Amino acid sequence: MESAVTAAGLRSGSRAHHPLLVQVAHYVVVGGLATVANALVFLLLRTGIDTVPANLVALLVSTAVSTEANHRFTFAGGAVHRWRARVQIGGTVAFYAFYSSAVLLLLEALLEESSPVQESLAVALASVLAGIGRFLVLRYWVFGADEPEPGKVDAWDERA
């Protein structure tokens, strides 16, 4: 009986059912899978195009997918301010585009010739460090506790 109540509470989108440690654990799982997906997309694209464009495409795909996965899995699919989600996705892509491109350029400066695997690993490690900041933005700003005003539907899903 208690598990059915808990499951129903999780589906309701209430943040109260996802304490910080559970959210962190879920975020790490989603982030780990997104980092692997990013690296795989990068490696696939890297065989045909240059480093920075491959990085940008992989970043855009993995950011959009991981934001939706975090919304549903980490933050229980609750209400979200749509414009905040869009700003977060755009901000995340812009930040990671500059950040990971700088990491790739630094790697290129340090090594005479880096392999796509070394480039992918460097971007993945840099991504782990920046993921802490992204978790805080998602938790407190995008999927935060403040609900939309009464009578105003502002949710991530088709209700808005």
C-alpha positions as CSV (number, residue, x, y, z in Angstrom):
1,M,0.0,0.0,0.0
2,E,2.8,2.4,0.9
3,S,4.6,1.8,-2.3
4,A,1.5,2.6,-4.4
5,V,1.1,5.9,-2.5
6,T,4.8,6.7,-3.0
7,A,4.6,5.9,-6.7
8,A,1.5,8.0,-7.1
9,G,3.2,10.9,-5.3
10,L,6.2,10.6,-7.6
11,R,4.0,10.7,-10.6
12,S,2.3,13.8,-9.3
13,G,5.5,15.8,-9.8
14,S,5.9,16.9,-6.2
15,R,9.5,17.8,-5.3
16,A,8.8,16.8,-1.7
17,H,9.1,13.2,-2.8
18,H,12.5,13.7,-4.2
19,P,14.9,14.8,-1.5
20,L,18.2,16.3,-2.5
21,L,20.3,13.1,-2.2
22,V,17.8,11.2,-4.4
23,Q,17.9,14.0,-7.0
24,V,21.7,14.1,-7.0
25,A,21.8,10.3,-7.5
26,H,19.3,10.6,-10.4
27,Y,21.2,13.5,-11.9
28,V,24.4,11.6,-11.8
29,V,22.8,8.7,-13.6
30,V,21.3,11.0,-16.3
31,G,24.5,13.0,-16.5
32,G,26.6,9.9,-16.9
33,L,24.4,8.6,-19.7
34,A,24.3,12.0,-21.4
35,T,28.1,12.2,-21.2
36,V,28.4,8.8,-22.8
37,A,25.9,9.7,-25.5
38,N,27.7,13.0,-26.1
39,A,31.0,11.2,-26.4
40,L,29.6,8.6,-28.8
41,V,27.9,11.2,-31.0
42,F,31.1,13.2,-31.0
43,L,33.2,10.2,-32.0
44,L,30.7,9.3,-34.8
45,L,30.7,12.9,-36.2
46,R,34.4,13.4,-35.6
47,T,35.3,10.9,-38.4
48,G,33.6,13.1,-41.0
49,I,33.9,16.7,-39.6
50,D,36.2,18.9,-37.6
51,T,36.5,18.8,-33.9
52,V,34.6,22.0,-32.9
53,P,31.5,21.4,-35.2
54,A,31.3,17.8,-34.1
55,N,31.5,18.9,-30.5
56,L,28.7,21.5,-31.0
57,V,26.3,19.1,-32.6
58,A,26.9,16.4,-30.0
59,L,26.4,19.0,-27.3
60,L,23.1,20.3,-28.6
61,V,21.7,16.8,-28.9
62,S,22.9,15.6,-25.5
63,T,21.8,18.8,-23.7
64,A,18.2,18.6,-25.1
65,V,17.9,14.9,-24.3
66,S,19.4,15.2,-20.8
67,T,17.2,18.2,-19.9
68,E,14.1,16.2,-20.7
69,A,15.4,13.1,-18.9
70,N,16.2,15.3,-15.8
71,H,12.8,16.8,-16.0
72,R,11.1,13.4,-16.0
73,F,13.5,11.3,-13.9
74,T,15.4,13.6,-11.6
75,F,12.8,16.2,-10.8
76,A,9.7,13.9,-11.1
77,G,8.1,15.6,-14.1
78,G,6.8,18.6,-12.1
79,A,5.7,22.0,-13.4
80,V,8.4,24.2,-14.9
81,H,8.5,27.7,-16.2
82,R,8.8,27.1,-20.0
83,W,11.0,30.2,-20.6
84,R,13.4,29.2,-17.8
85,A,13.8,25.8,-19.5
86,R,14.5,27.4,-22.8
87,V,17.0,29.8,-21.3
88,Q,18.7,27.0,-19.4
89,I,19.0,24.9,-22.6
90,G,20.4,27.8,-24.6
91,G,22.6,28.9,-21.7
92,T,23.9,25.4,-21.2
93,V,24.7,24.9,-24.9
94,A,26.4,28.3,-25.1
95,F,28.4,27.7,-21.9
96,Y,29.4,24.1,-22.9
97,A,30.2,25.2,-26.5
98,F,32.7,27.8,-25.3
99,Y,33.9,25.7,-22.3
100,S,34.4,22.4,-24.2
101,S,35.8,24.2,-27.3
102,A,38.4,25.9,-25.0
103,V,39.2,22.5,-23.5
104,L,39.7,21.0,-27.0
105,L,41.8,23.9,-28.0
106,L,43.9,23.6,-24.9
107,L,44.4,19.9,-25.5
108,E,45.5,20.7,-29.0
109,A,48.0,23.2,-27.7
110,L,49.4,20.7,-25.2
111,L,49.5,17.7,-27.5
112,E,51.0,17.8,-30.9
113,E,48.3,15.5,-32.3
114,S,45.4,14.4,-30.2
115,S,43.1,11.5,-31.1
116,P,39.3,11.7,-31.2
117,V,39.3,9.4,-28.1
118,Q,41.6,11.8,-26.2
119,E,39.4,14.7,-27.3
120,S,36.2,12.9,-26.2
121,L,37.7,12.0,-22.8
122,A,38.8,15.6,-22.2
123,V,35.4,17.0,-23.0
124,A,33.7,14.3,-20.8
125,L,36.0,15.2,-17.9
126,A,35.3,18.9,-18.3
127,S,31.6,18.1,-18.5
128,V,31.6,16.4,-15.1
129,L,33.1,19.5,-13.5
130,A,30.5,21.8,-15.0
131,G,27.6,19.4,-14.3
132,I,27.6,20.6,-10.6
133,G,26.6,24.1,-11.7
134,R,24.0,22.8,-14.1
135,F,22.4,20.6,-11.4
136,L,22.0,23.7,-9.2
137,V,20.4,25.7,-12.0
138,L,18.0,22.9,-12.8
139,R,17.0,22.2,-9.2
140,Y,16.6,25.7,-8.0
141,W,15.7,27.7,-11.1
142,V,14.2,25.6,-13.9
143,F,12.4,22.9,-11.9
144,G,12.2,24.9,-8.7
145,A,9.5,24.7,-6.1
146,D,7.6,27.9,-7.1
147,E,4.5,26.9,-8.9
148,P,2.8,28.9,-11.7
149,E,0.3,31.5,-10.6
150,P,-3.3,30.1,-10.1
151,G,-5.1,30.1,-13.4
152,K,-1.9,30.3,-15.4
153,V,-0.6,27.0,-16.7
154,D,3.1,27.1,-17.3
155,A,4.3,23.5,-17.5
156,W,6.9,21.7,-19.5
157,D,4.4,19.4,-21.1
158,E,1.5,19.9,-23.5
159,R,-0.7,21.5,-20.9
160,A,1.0,24.9,-21.5
